[in-house]
Amino acid sequence: MTTTLISQPNDFIELCAHIRKSGLVAFDTEFVSESTYRPELGLLQFATDDRSVAVDPLSVGDMAEWWEIMADDETTVVVHGGQAEVRFCLYQIGRVPRRLYDIQIAEGFRGRSYPLSYSAIVQRVIGKQVDGSQTRTDWLRRPLSDEQLKYALEDVDHVLEIWRRQRDWLKTHNRLDWAEAEMQRLVDDIVTDDATAPWRRISGTHKLSRRDLAVVQQLAHWREEEAAFRNRPVRRILRDDLLIDLARRKPTTRQKALATRDMNRPEYKRRLDDIVEVIEKALQISDADLPEKPRNRRQEASSDEQVISKLLALALSNRCAELDVSQTLVANNKDLTELVRHHRLDPEKKGQAKIMEGWRAEVCGQLLLDVMDGKVGFRVAPVGSSTPLIFETRVTDGVGA
């Protein structure tokens, strides 16, 4: 397997032709995100069965040919923790991968640990070790050293071997469909998040009035445009906590705005006039046009819901241990509380709960419903058992309940 750094457009086009012909490629990126509106690509790494190659986007320039391949229906793209790679594709061409395989997600269906680092998966699946010494590299600085390139290429060199072993195991254990469904969910969630209005991504807004929300909406929109124009991270323009405080207090002068702690910092003070103008604009919105209050998705669980959720968590943990599947991947406490609420308040719509959809319903959905309905009971398992508890269908008068 030859190793090269591609820095010329013609060589990059040739690589893309090779990837199209192969139909299968491991892919990773190195980027820097601390100082810009969106992360800046510093390096792209590819591995097919024949080649392991790094591409310098700063020299090559237009990378559209690759993003078109990533989003086509013919090329399987294998990644590790590929959220960033999916977002790059979406931002570059407005489309997302159609045949994405994530070895991090796949490993969550082969064991109880998730998410695992790339080095941990390499060690676990193929028994090799990779170098982690270049994690603090500035990938936008040139030239890149041989050590940096070696480190970067290790992130793809073992991916296809891992993919094949995972795929064969998942097929044998009838879990490949589960993994593929979760990988598609990863892509869908990124698309949904990207389409969500900036102000709706800010936490804590459920406590605000509709007029407060109008200020949040206008400030968040202004902040996004300002960050994009100046190519700065959104948080550097105005932090979320400061935005929420401004929405509550609604200052209409520079002096009043400075009463918010930290607003006297130079990076904020220079934008105070714009901030006050945006707030005044929000205050002029008619009552009829104010944004609706969002549903509180993080509503605190009642004491009853907490007790029931803890019981379900025991059942879920036990079930995941039986199947050797990551509980973290299956559901969290919020998902369990959501199921409890559907079951108690709207039992005919239990299917709306995340844990009752797709492969999750197959893994544990019916068990959790049966626990809440009293159709199964549990007892402590004997010493040496693979799980701490044994869940059994309850029998009444000789008939399963």
N, C-alpha and C positions, 0 to 999 in steps of 0.2 A: 504494500500500500504506500503510494507516494504522498509526500506532504509538500504543499506549496502555499505561498501567499499570493493571491491574485490582486493586482493593483491596476490592471489595464482593462478598459471596457470590452475589447475583443475577446480577451481570455475569459471574462465573466460571461459573455454571451455563449461561448463554447461550453463553459461549465453548465449553464442552464440547459443547453441542448443535451448534454450528458445526463443530467438529472431527469429530464423528460423521458429519455430513452430508458433509464433505469426504472422509473416508476416508483421508487422507494428511496427516501433520503432521511438521514438524521440531521436535525437542524437546531442551532442554538445561536444566541446573540450575546454580545458584550456591549453594555451601554452605560452612559452616565446620565443621572436624572436629578442631581442636586441643584442645578443652577438654571434650568430651562423650563419652559412651559410644558413641553413634552420631552420624554427621554431622548437623548441623542445617540444614535447608533455609532459604535466605535469599531465593531468587528462582527462579521457573520461567519459562522462555521458550518460546514456541510460535510457529511460522510455518506458515501454509497458503499456498495460492496467492493468497489474498485479504487476509490479515491477518498482522501481526507484533505479538505481544502479550507483555508481561511480566506475571506474576501474583505478587502479594505474599502469600505463605502466612501471614505473621505477622498480616495483616489479614483475609484470607479465612477462615482457620481450617481447616475440614474440606475436605480435598482428595480424598476418596475417589472422587468422580465421575470425576476424571481418571485415577486409578490403575486403575479399572475399564475405562476406554477403552484404556489402555495394554496391558492384559492380554486384551483381547477378540480375536476372530478376524476382525474386519472392518477394523480401522484399522491402516495401516502407519505405524510410528513410526520416524523417521529420526534417528539420533544420530551424534555423533563421540566415539569412545572411551567407549562407553556403560556401562561397568561400574558406575559410581556410580548411574546412572539405573535400571539393572536391580535393583540392591540396594535402592534406595528403594522400588520397586514391590513387591519381595518382602517387605520389612519392613512395608509399610503394609497389604497385603491378603493376604499369603501366597501370591501367584501372580506369575508372570513374564510378560513380553511374548511374544505368540505370533507377531507379525509385525514383528520388529525388523530394521532395516537399519542397519549401521554403516559410515559412509563411510570411516573409518580402516582398517577391515579390507578393504573393497572396494579401496581404493587400493593395498594390498599385493599385489593380483592384477593390477595394471596397471603395476607398476614394482618396482624392486628395493629401494626404501627403505620401511622399516616399523619402528616406527610413526611416522607423520608428524603434526606438530602441525596444528591446525585452520588456522592462517594459512598454513602451507606447502601444504596441500591446496587452499585457496582460490586461492592464487597459481598452483599447478600446473594445476588443472583449468579455472578460468575466468579466470585472469590478473588477479585483483583483489587488493588489499591490505586487511587489516583492522587495526584499532587494538589494540595490546597493552598499553596504558598503565595498565589498572586491575586487573592481576593480583593486587595485594596488598590489594584492597578487603575491608573487613569487611562482608560481605553481610547481617549481622544488625543493623547500625546504621541508624537512620532519622533523617532522611529520606535517600533515595537521590538523588543529583544527576542532572541530565540527562546528564552525561558518563558516569556509571556505567550508566545505563539504555541509552544508545546502545551502549556497549561490550558489555553483556550481550546485547542484541538482535542484534548482529552475529554472535553465535555461532549464530544460527539463520537469519538473513536469506538466506544463500547456500546453505543445505544442500540444499534441494529441487532447485535448478538443478544442483548437483554430483551429487545422486542420479540425476537423469535422464541426465546425460552418462555417469556410471559404468555405470548399468544398461544403456544402449544399447551401450556398448563391450563390457561383459562378455557380453551376449547375442551380439553379433557374433563374439566370440572364444571362444564356448562355455565361459565361465568363471563364469557367473552361479550355476550350481549349486554350484561350488566355494565362492564367496563366501558364499552362503546357508548352506551346511553349516558353515562356520567361524563364522558369526554364531550359529548354533544351538549350536555347541560352547561359545561364550562364555557363553551363558545357562546351559547345562547345567553348566559348570564352577562357576559362581557358586552354583547350587543345591546342587551336591555339597559345595562348601566350607562353605556355610551349615549343612548337615546334619552336618558332621564335628564330632565331639566336640572341645571347645576344647583338650584336652591333646594331641590328635593333630596339631594345627597347629604345635606347638612343635618347632623343629629341634633335633637333637642327642640325641633320646631313644633312638635305636637303640644308644647306647653304655651305657645304664643297665640295671641289673638289674630284675627284675620287681618287687621290693620298692621300688626307686627309682621305678619307673613308677607304683606305687600312690600314692606321695607326690605325684608330678607330677600325676596324675589328680585327686587331691583338692584340691591347691592351685589347679590351673587352674579347677576347678569353683567353688571358693570365690571366686577372683579375678573370675570372670565375674559371679557374683551380686553381689559387692560393687561392681563397676564399674557394673552396671545400676542398682543401688539408689541409688548416689551420683551417677549420671550423669556418670561420669568415664571417660576413656580407660583401657582395660585396662592399658596400660603404666604409667600413673600409679599404679595400685594395687600392682603388683609386676612388675618387668621379667622377661623370659624368662630372661636369664642368671642372675639372682638366684634364680629359681624352680628352675632346674636345680641350682644349687649347694646350695640347701637340701635338695633331694631326695637329693643325694649324701651330705650330712653328717647329715641328719635330727636337727637339734637339738631337744631336748625341754624347754629352758628359754630364757627371754629372753636370758640371758647368753651361752649357747652360740649362739643365733641371731645375736647381734651380732658374732660372730667372722667372719661373712660380710661382705666389703668392701661398703660403701655401705648396709648395713642400719641404720646409725646415723643415716641421714637422717630428719628429723622425720616425713615422710609415711609412712615405713616403720615407724618406731619406735612410732607410735601404734597400729599394727595387729599388733604382735609377739605379743600374747597370743592373738589369733585365729589367727595363723599357726602358732604352737606347738601350739595345740589341734587344728588341722587335721592337722598332722604326726603327732601322737599317735594320732589317729583312723585314719590310714593305716597306722600300725604295728600296729594291732590287727586288720587284715584277715587272714583265714586264708590260708595258702599256696595253697589250692585256688582261692581267689577273686581272686588277683592278676591284673592285666591281662597279656595275652600281649605279648611283645616285638614291636614293629612290624618289618616287613621294611625293611631299609635301602635306601631308594630312591636314596640318594646314594652307594652303594657305589663306592669309588674304582676306576677302570678299571685293569686289569692292563696291563703294558707291551705285551703283544700286542694287547689291545683298543685301546689308545691309537694304535698304529701303524695298525691296520685302520681305526679311526674317522677318522684323518687322511686316509687314502686315500679313504674314502667322502665326506669333507667336500669334497675336490677334485672328485669326480664330482658331488656335489650342487650346489656352487657353479657348476660349468660348466653343469649342466642348468638352474639357475635363470636364468643369464645368457642361455641360449638362449631361454627362455620369457619373459624379462623379468618374473620373479616374485620377490618378496622371499624370500631364503633364511631370514631370521629368522622369517618366518611359517610356512615349511615345517617346519623342524626345527632343533634346537640340538644341541650335542655330546652331551648326555644322551640324546636320542632316537637318535642314531647308535650310541652305545654299547649302548643297549637292543637295537637291531636286531642288532648284532654278537653279543651274548650269546644271543639267541634262535636265531640262525643256527648258532652253534657248539655250543650246549649242548642245544637242543631244536628242531631244524630243522623238525619237522612243525607247530610252533606259531608260525611267523614272523608269522602274522596278528595275534598279540597285541601286537606292537610298534606304537606309535602311527603310525610312518611307513608302515606297511603297511595303514592303514585309510583308507577313503574317498578323497577327492580327492588325498591325499598319495601313495597308492599309484599313482594315475594319473600324477601328475607325475614321480615318481622312484623309486617302490618297486621296480619290476622292474629298472631300471637298476642300482640298488644291489645287488640280489641277484645280477645277472649279473656285476657286478664281483667280488663275493666268490666266485662259482662259477667265475671265470676264463672266462666266456663272452664278455666284451668286453675289449678292450685300449684304450689311449689313446696318442696321440702329440701333440707340440706342433703347434699350428695355425700356418699361415703368417702372416706379418706382415699386419695389416689385417683379420684375421678377427674375427668378432663375439665369439668366445670364445677363451680361451688354449689350450684343449685340444680334441682331436677324439676322441670315443669311437667305436669301431668293433667290430662283431661279429667275433669271431675265427673263422677258417676253418681247419679241419683236413682234409687230403685232399680239398679241394674241397667240404666240407660244413660249414655253420655249426655251431660247437660248441654 
